[in-house]
Amino acid sequence: MFSIHNLSVHFTGEFIFDSISFLINARDKIGLTGKNGAGKTTLMRIICREMQPTEGTIAIPAHKTIGYLPQEKLITSTETVLNETLKAFEQVIAIENEMEQLNTALNTRKDYES
């Protein structure tokens, strides 16, 4: 569970958001919408620990990961969009490859003692 508690962000004399709190549970599907300047990007930067809030706390379990694609970024990669996107799944792909290797070994192994 992700917990955001009493989060406030203050820029240039005004609050972008003030004392917001919410929980994101394991099976929740979340969409973040709002008008320009509402603080969507700021909230994502805070959740991803790229930025500190003026006030409040964020609790994210240690075993959880966050995927975030910034709306603006200086692109230095020479990869295709597909290859760059697949980098987000490198851990999953590695696990799938390991499972395939183990399945192949189980099907072809003649040494049943080890």
N, C-alpha and C positions, 0 to 999 in steps of 0.2 A: 504494500500500500504506500502510495506517495502522499505525504501530508504537507500542505501549505497552511501556515497559521499566522494570522495577523500581518500579512505581507503589505508593505507600503513602499512606494517609490516616489521620490520627490525630485523634480527637475525644474530648474529656473523659476523657483517660487511657487510652483503648483504641484499637487499630487497627480501622478498619472493614474495610480490606484491607491486606495487607502484602506488598510485593515481588511484585506480580503483573505478568506480562509476557505479551503476545500480539500477533499480527499479524492484520490484516484485509486480505485480498487483494482485488483488483479485482472478482472475480466471486463473492465470498462473500456468503451470506445469513446474517444474524446475528439471533438472538433473545436477549434479555436477560431472564432470569427469576430469581426468588429470593424468599425470604421477606421480610416487612417488616423494614426496618432492615439489610438485607444490604449496602446501598451502591449499588443500581442507579441511583438518581437522582444520587447523588454522582458516580459514574463518568461518567454522561452529562454532568453539568455540567463536569467536568474536561475531557472530550474536546471539548466545545463552547467551552472556554476561559472559562466563566463562573465558574470556581473553580480555585484552584491546589492541586496535591497537596502533601502534606507532603514527599514525596520522589519521584524518578522523572522520566522524560521521556516526552513524547508527540511523535511526528513524523507530521504530516499533510501530504501534498503540497499545494503552493500552488494547484494547479488543481482541487482537490477541494472539494466543499461537503458540509456535514453538515446533515441535517434532524432537528430535535428538537422534539417537542411536549411541554412540561412537563405533569406530571400535575395540577398546581395552578397557576392563573394568575389574576391579577386581570384580568377582561375589561372592556375599555373600548370595544371595537369595536361598531358598530351593524350590521355586515354579517351576512348569514345564514351559517350554518355552511358551506354549500357555497361561497359567495363567499370566505370567509375561508380555506378550505382551498385554493382555486384560486390564492391568492396565492403559494403555494409553487411553483407552476408558471409564474409570470409570464414567466420567461426562455424556457422551452420554448414557451409560447403565442406569444410575440413572434417567435420563430424560425419557427414554423409559419405565422404570418400573413405574414411576409416571403417565405417560400417560395411561398405562395399568390399573392401579388402578383407575384412574378417569373414564375410559371407563366402567370398571366393575361397579363402583358406579352409573354411569348414567343409566346403563342397569338394575340394580337390585333395585334401590331406589324406595320406595313407597311414601316417603315424598316429594311431588312436590312443597311445599311451601317454603322450605329453599333453 
